[in-house]
Amino acid sequence: MKIRIFSAIPLLATCLFHAVSAQTAHPQGSKPKQLVIIDTDIGDDIDDAFAVELALQSPEFRILGVTTAFGDTKLRAQLAERMLDAVGRSDIPVVAGVETTPRTKFTQAAYAEGGDAKQVQPGSAPDFILSEIRMHPGEITLIAIGPQTNLAEAIVKDPATFGKLKRIVMMGGSVYKGYKGGAPDPEWNILCDIPAAQKVFTSGVPLYVMPLDATILKLDTTDLNALFDHHTPITGQIHVLYDEWSGTSRQRRRSSIRWLWDSPLILRSARPHPCTSRSTTKALRCRAQVCRTLRYVSRRM
C-alpha cells in the first residue's frame, strides 16, 4: 500500500472565490474528469461547507455523490441536500452514513432542518460507496473530510470491492504541528473513530494523507469580505451557513478569521502535485502565493 503524507500547504489556486457559473458543467477539453465521492461530517464546523462548495467549483471533478459521516448523519444529509439543491446541483445524490453518538454541537442544524429528507437517497453510505466502486472499478477517488466510519463499514462489508478504489485522499492526523501550530495534537477525524482509521490505513488502497500540518489555511478578513460581497448561489449558501455557524452579529462576523482545514484537501485531490515539498522555505512561499491568489481571484469577480 502506498501512503503519502503532505506537510506543506498546497496552492489553493482555484477556490471558492472564483464563483462563476458553479452550477454548470465546466469544459475540460479532452482531459477526463476525476470521479469522486465526498464523505463529510458537514454541519459542525464551517470548513466542510467551504470544502464541498469548492469541490463543486472544481472542473477536474465529476462528483458521483456526497455521503455524510458521524453523529446525526441523516440531518447532515438534509443539510447537504438543501445546499446542493440551492446551487442547482440536485443531480448529485446525497446518502446518509452510519449514525454514531454525537460528540459536538450541530451548529448548522436549523439550516439542515429546512432540507427535504425525502430527497436524500435511500440506503446507507457504505452500500452507496461499494455500489459506485463496482460500477467504476479503479477509477474513483474517495475524498474523506470526516471520521472514517463509513469507509470502515464498507471495508467490513466487502473488502475486495473497497480495494478497487483508485485512491483515498483524507484529512487526518498531526505530524509536526497541532491545531495551534505547536506540538502535534490528536486530530479530530482520526480521534473520533480510531478503529475505523486503522481499517482504512490497512485496507491496501493508496492513501494521500493531509494532516493538520498541511491544512492550516487561514481565511482572513479581506478574503472573507470578498467572498460575502458576491451574490452568487454558492456564496449565498456559504453566507447563510457561516451566519448560522458563527451565531454572531454581521459586524462581528466580518472581522472573524476562519481556518479552512478541509479546503486544501479538495485542491490536493484536483491538482496532484501542488507545493508538496517539505522545505520550510518552499512551504512559506506556498503560503504567500495562496494569499496572493485568493486576493487576485476575489478582485476578478
C-alpha positions in Angstrom: 0.0 0.0 0.0 1.2 3.5 -0.8 0.8 6.2 1.8 1.8 9.8 1.1 1.8 12.4 3.8 2.0 16.1 2.7 3.4 18.6 5.2 3.3 21.8 3.2 0.2 24.0 2.4 -0.9 23.3 -1.2 -1.5 26.1 -3.7 -5.2 27.0 -3.5 -5.2 28.5 -6.9 -8.8 27.9 -7.8 -11.0 28.2 -4.8 -14.5 29.2 -3.7 -13.8 32.9 -4.6 -14.0 32.1 -8.3 -17.8 31.7 -8.1 -18.8 31.9 -11.7 -21.4 29.5 -13.1 -20.7 26.9 -10.5 -23.8 25.1 -11.3 -23.0 24.4 -14.9 -20.6 21.9 -16.4 -17.0 23.1 -16.9 -15.4 22.3 -20.2 -12.3 20.1 -19.7 -11.3 19.6 -23.3 -10.0 16.1 -23.9 -9.0 15.5 -20.3 -11.4 13.3 -18.4 -12.8 14.4 -15.1 -11.9 12.6 -11.9 -14.7 10.5 -10.5 -15.0 11.4 -6.8 -17.2 10.7 -3.8 -17.0 13.1 -0.9 -17.5 11.7 2.6 -18.1 14.6 5.0 -19.2 15.4 8.6 -20.7 18.7 7.3 -22.7 20.7 9.8 -20.5 21.2 12.9 -17.6 23.4 11.9 -17.9 25.5 8.8 -14.9 24.2 6.9 -16.8 21.2 5.4 -19.3 23.5 3.7 -16.4 25.6 2.2 -14.8 22.3 1.0 -17.9 20.9 -0.6 -18.7 24.1 -2.4 -15.1 24.3 -3.6 -15.4 20.8 -5.0 -18.5 22.0 -6.9 -16.3 24.7 -8.4 -13.5 22.3 -9.4 -13.8 21.5 -13.2 -11.5 18.5 -12.6 -14.2 16.6 -10.8 -17.3 14.6 -11.6 -18.9 14.2 -8.2 -20.7 10.9 -8.0 -22.2 11.5 -4.6 -21.9 13.1 -1.2 -22.1 10.8 1.9 -22.4 12.0 5.4 -20.4 10.8 8.3 -20.5 10.7 12.1 -23.2 11.8 14.6 -26.6 12.6 13.2 -25.8 11.6 9.6 -29.4 11.9 8.5 -29.6 15.6 9.5 -26.2 16.1 7.9 -27.6 14.6 4.7 -30.5 17.0 4.7 -28.1 19.9 5.0 -26.0 18.6 2.1 -29.2 18.0 0.0 -30.5 21.5 0.7 -27.2 23.1 -0.2 -26.7 21.2 -3.4 -30.3 21.9 -4.5 -29.9 25.6 -3.8 -26.9 25.8 -6.1 -28.5 23.8 -8.9 -26.8 20.5 -8.2 -29.6 18.3 -7.1 -28.3 15.8 -9.7 -25.6 14.8 -7.1 -27.0 12.1 -4.8 -26.7 12.5 -1.1 -26.6 9.4 1.1 -26.6 9.3 4.9 -23.9 7.3 6.6 -23.6 5.3 9.8 -25.0 7.1 12.7 -23.0 7.5 15.9 -23.3 9.2 19.2 -22.8 13.0 18.6 -19.7 14.5 20.2 -20.1 18.1 19.1 -22.8 20.7 18.6 -24.5 20.6 15.2 -24.1 24.3 14.6 -26.0 24.4 11.3 -29.0 22.3 12.4 -31.6 25.0 11.6 -30.4 25.1 8.0 -30.3 21.3 7.8 -33.9 21.0 9.1 -35.0 23.1 6.1 -33.8 20.4 3.8 -36.1 17.8 2.3 -35.4 14.4 3.9 -37.4 12.7 1.1 -34.7 13.9 -1.4 -31.9 12.2 0.4 -31.2 8.9 -1.4 -32.4 5.8 0.4 -29.8 3.3 1.6 -26.6 3.7 3.5 -23.3 5.4 2.7 -21.2 2.3 2.9 -23.5 0.5 0.4 -23.5 3.5 -1.9 -19.7 3.7 -1.9 -19.4 0.0 -2.7 -22.0 0.2 -5.4 -20.2 3.1 -7.1 -16.9 1.2 -6.9 -18.4 -1.8 -8.6 -19.6 0.4 -11.5 -16.3 2.3 -11.7 -13.5 -0.1 -10.5 -10.1 1.6 -10.2 -11.5 5.0 -11.2 -12.9 6.6 -8.0 -11.1 9.0 -5.6 -12.8 8.9 -2.3 -12.3 12.3 -0.5 -12.7 11.8 3.2 -13.1 15.0 5.2 -14.6 13.5 8.3 -14.2 10.5 10.6 -13.7 7.3 8.6 -16.7 5.4 10.0 -18.4 4.9 6.6 -15.2 3.8 5.0 -14.5 1.2 7.7 -18.1 -0.2 7.4 -17.6 -0.5 3.6 -14.4 -2.4 4.3 -16.1 -4.8 6.7 -18.9 -5.4 4.2 -16.8 -6.0 1.1 -13.0 -5.5 1.4 -12.3 -6.8 -2.1 -14.6 -4.2 -3.7 -13.4 -1.4 -1.4 -9.8 -2.3 -2.5 -10.7 -1.3 -6.1 -10.8 2.4 -5.2 -8.3 4.4 -7.2 -7.2 6.2 -4.0 -8.4 7.8 -0.8 -7.5 11.5 -0.2 -8.1 12.2 3.5 -7.7 14.9 6.1 -6.3 13.3 9.2 -3.5 13.2 11.7 -0.9 15.5 13.0 2.8 15.0 12.3 4.8 18.1 13.3 2.2 20.7 14.1 -1.0 20.8 16.1 -4.1 23.0 15.9 -2.3 26.0 17.3 0.9 25.4 15.4 2.9 23.9 18.3 3.3 20.3 19.2 1.2 17.7 17.4 -2.3 17.2 18.6 -4.8 14.3 18.4 -6.5 15.2 15.2 -10.4 15.2 15.2 -11.1 12.9 12.2 -8.8 10.2 13.5 -9.6 10.6 17.2 -13.4 10.3 16.7 -13.1 6.7 15.3 -9.6 5.3 15.7 -10.6 1.7 14.9 -12.2 2.9 11.6 -9.0 4.8 10.7 -7.0 1.7 11.4 -9.1 -0.3 9.0 -8.6 2.4 6.3 -4.9 2.6 6.8 -4.6 -1.2 6.4 -7.1 -1.5 3.5 -4.5 -1.6 0.8 -6.0 1.4 -1.0 -3.4 4.1 -1.9 -3.7 6.9 0.7 -2.9 10.6 0.2 -3.0 11.9 3.8 -3.0 15.6 4.6 -2.5 16.1 8.4 -3.0 19.3 10.3 0.4 20.5 9.2 -0.8 20.7 5.6 -4.3 22.2 6.1 -3.8 25.2 8.3 -5.2 27.7 5.8 -6.4 31.0 7.3 -9.3 32.8 5.7 -8.6 36.4 6.8 -10.9 39.4 6.9 -10.1 40.6 3.4 -10.9 37.3 1.8 -14.0 36.7 3.9 -15.3 40.1 2.9 -14.5 39.4 -0.8 -16.5 36.2 -0.6 -19.5 37.6 1.2 -19.7 40.7 -1.1 -20.6 38.4 -4.1 -24.2 37.3 -4.5 -24.0 34.0 -6.4 -25.9 30.9 -5.4 -22.8 29.3 -3.9 -21.6 32.3 -2.0 -25.1 32.9 -0.8 -25.3 29.4 0.7 -21.9 29.8 2.3 -23.0 33.2 3.7 -26.2 31.6 5.3 -24.2 28.7 6.8 -21.5 30.9 8.0 -24.0 33.2 9.8 -25.6 30.2 11.5 -22.2 28.7 12.4 -20.9 31.9 13.9 -24.0 32.9 15.7 -22.7 36.5 15.9 -23.7 39.8 14.5 -22.8 40.9 11.0 -20.1 43.2 12.2 -18.5 40.6 14.4 -18.7 38.0 11.6 -17.0 40.3 9.2 -14.0 40.6 11.5 -13.8 36.9 12.1 -10.9 34.7 10.8 -11.7 31.1 9.8 -9.4 28.1 9.4 -10.3 26.1 6.3 -9.0 22.7 7.3 -10.7 20.8 4.5 -10.3 23.1 1.5 -6.6 22.4 0.8 -7.6 18.7 0.7 -10.0 19.4 -2.2 -7.3 21.2 -4.1 -4.9 18.3 -3.4 -7.4 16.0 -4.9 -7.9 18.1 -8.0 -4.2 19.1 -8.5 -1.9 16.1 -7.9 1.4 17.9 -7.3 1.0 21.5 -5.9 3.5 22.5 -3.2 4.4 19.1 -1.8 7.9 19.9 -0.7 8.8 19.6 2.9 11.2 22.5 2.7 10.3 25.2 5.1 11.3 27.9 2.7 9.1 26.5 -0.1 6.2 26.0 2.3 6.3 29.7 3.3 6.4 30.6 -0.4 3.4 28.5 -0.9 1.5 30.3 1.9 2.4 33.6 0.4 1.2 32.5 -3.1 -2.0 31.2 -1.6 -2.8 34.6 -0.1 -1.9 36.5 -3.3 -4.0 34.1 -5.4 -7.1 34.5 -3.1 -6.9 38.3 -3.3 -6.3 38.3 -7.1 -9.3 35.9 -7.8 -11.5 37.9 -5.5 -10.8 41.1 -7.3 -11.7 39.5 -10.7 -15.2 38.5 -9.6 
